Structure formats: C-alpha cells, structure tokens
C-alpha cells in the first residue's frame, strides 16, 4: 500500500474519535490525536495544561474542549498552532497514519496522498452517544454539543478559513449513525484500500 494520511474532522458526539482509532487499527497504521498536543508541549517547553484541549472526563465536564488552544494570549495560541502544523506535516511525510482534528485537513491540503474525512451524525444520535458513551445527562449533552461545535467551528475558520465540515475541502463526509463505529471504520478502510492499494501482506 502506498503511503497515505487520513485526516478526521468530526462533530462532537458523532463518535468520530472511536471511528478514527478503529480505522487506524484496521489499516495497521499509527493514530495521532492527543499525541500531537503532547509533542507540542515538549517542543514549546510548556505544560499540556497550558495548551488546553485536555479531553479527559472530569466531573461530568468536557469544558476544556471549548478552548482547543488553551486560554493563553492570541500570540501564544498562534505559536502553538504553528508548532502543531510542523508536527502534522512531519508525521504525514514520514508514515501512513490517521490524524484527528487540529486543522490537519488544512495543513495537508496540498498532499496528494491525503484523504480528508468529516464525520457527523444527526443531533439526536449525538445526544444518545453523549448520554450512553460519555455518561452525560441530556441537558449537559445538549450544552456541550452546542458549545464544542461552536468552538471547533471558530477554531477551524480562524486558522483554515473555512468550516470544518465544508464539502469543498473534504473527500468524504459520512454519517456515523448509519453504520456505527465499526461499520463506519470499515467503510473508510475499504475506500482507503481502493485508493491506495491493499496492504503488502494481503
């Protein structure tokens, strides 16, 4: 299989992260998400807590997802973004991988071996995912869907200049509620193999 990279954008509650992780497993490639944040922290000699985007579940709250680059000054946030861009570009040039979020689609917009995916789901399905998979109550789920979606939209528009789910900049837009995590991951794996060829050992 040729070297490739798959970027994954997603709506909050669409289970985009589990889909991306399973996709990487099916393709036998690296999965990058929080790793990029940690690498940025090391390169900038800053604690991860300053950079934000800590998505661990704490006291029924995903509030840190609302500030993807932390709460530091705009200059600091721009420096963080620049470092993340360099890390993403290096990963894509080095190995086949799946990269979640962080405007990776924009960073790799000119990479001919990149597939840009956006995962969404109807709001009711997202609510149920938040309740059943993340343990939120319905009111909190509604609030987080609204606030995280707004934060991701603002972040992506600020740095990429377009909305994260804009079809002009995506190769694939898929409703995860249609096939579920496993089915969605397998569908994306099949498309990747059709595009870049089967793995060498298959």
N, C-alpha and C positions, 0 to 999 in steps of 0.2 A: 504494500500500500504506500502511495506517495505521502510525503509529509504534509500535514494539514493542521488547521486550528479551527475550532468551533467556538464562537462567542455566543454566550447565552444572556439575553436580557429577559426580564420577567416581571409580571405583575405580582405584587405582594399577595400571598395566599394561593398562588397558582401552582405551588409545589415545583417551581422552576429549578430550585436548588437540588432537590432529590432527583429530578429528571436528569439534570446535568451530571450529577455524581454517578448515576446508574449508566448513563450514556458513556462516560469515560471508562467504566468497568467493562461494558460490552465491547468497546473498541480497543481495550487494553492500552489506554494512553493516560497521561497524567491529568489530574483535575486540579485546577487552581481557582481559589476563591479568597479565603482569608489569608492564605499563604502570601498573596501579593501585599496585603496590608502589613503583615509581619516583616516581609523583606524591606518594605518601605521604611518601617520603623527602625530597622537595623541600619539601613543606609543613611538615614537622617539623624540617627542617634537620638531618637525621640521615643518615649513610651507609647505603646499601642493605644493606651487610654487617651492620649492627647489627640491621636489621629481619628478617633471615633470609629463608627461602624462596628462596634462590638455587639454582635447579634446573639450573644448568649441570652437565654431566657432568665430574666431576673425579676422576681416579684410580679409576675404576670405582665411584664412590660417589654416592648421592643422599641422603646423611645429612642434609643441610640441610632436606629436605622433612619431616623428623620434627619440626622445630621451626618451624611455619608463621609464628609471630610473633617469631622470634628467641629469644635467651636472656636478654633483659633482665627487669627486675622485672615483677611482675604489673600494677602501676600503669602502667608504660610500655607493656606489651602492650595494656592496655585503651585507652590513648590512641591507640595505633596502630590498633586496631580501630575506634574512633570516627571517626578521620580517614578510614579506608577506607570506612566506611559513607557518609560525606558525599560522597566521590568517586563511589561507585557510584550513589547517589541522583541526583547531578547529571548523570552520564552518561545514566542512564535517562530523565531529564526532558528531555534535550537532543536525543538522537538515537536512531535504531534501532541496536541493537548486540547482540553476543554477549559475555557476561561469564563467565569461568571461575573457579570456586571462590570463596573468601573470603566464604562465607555470603551470597552475593548473593541467593540464594533467600529467605533470611530478611529481608534488608534490603528487598527489593522484594515482600514477602509480600502487601501490600495494593494493589499496582499491577495494575489490571485488564488492562493490555496486556503483562503479563509471562507467559512460558511457562517453567516450571521443569522442567528435564530432569535425569535421573540416568542415567549411562552405566556399565554394569557388563559383566562377562564372566566365564565360568567360570574357575576358578583355573588350570587347565592352559593355557587360551588366554592368560591374563595372563602366565604363566610364559614361554610361547613368544614373546610380544611383547617381554618384557623381554630375553630372550636374543637375538632376531633384530633388534629395532629399537633397543634400548638397549645392546647389546653386553655384557650381564651374563652371568656364569656362573650355572648353575642354583641353586647354594647361595646366592649373593648375591641372586638374584632372589626366592627364597623368603623370605629375611630382609627385604628391602625391601618386599615386598608386605605382609608381616605388620606391620612397624613403621610404614610410611606409612599404611596403612589405620587402624591404631590411633591414630596422631597426628591424622588427619583426623576420625576419629570423636570423639575427645576435644575437639578444637577446635570442631567444629560443635555438639556437645552443650553445651559451655561457653557459647558465645555465642548460639546459636539455641534451645537447649533440646530439640533432637531430633536423631536420627541423620541424616547427610547423604542417605541413601537411603530415608528413611521415606516410604512411598507416600501418607500423609495430606497431605504437603506438596509432592508432585510431581504435575505434569500428565502427564509421560511418563517411564517407566523402560524403557530399551532395552538389549538385549544386543548389544554392538558386534561380537561374533564371528559373529553371524548374517549380516550383510550387509557387514562390513568397513568401513573408514573411509569410502570413497566412498559406498557404499550407505547406510550409516547417516546420513551427512550429507545425502544426497539425500532420504531418508525424512523427516528432520526439517525439511528445507526445504519439502517438499510439505505437511506439516502446518501449518507457519507460514503458507504462502501460502493454504491453505484457511481458516485462522483470520482472517488479516488482509487477504487480497486479494492479487492479483498485483501485481508492481511496475508502476509507471506506464508504463514503456516496453515492457511485454509485452502 
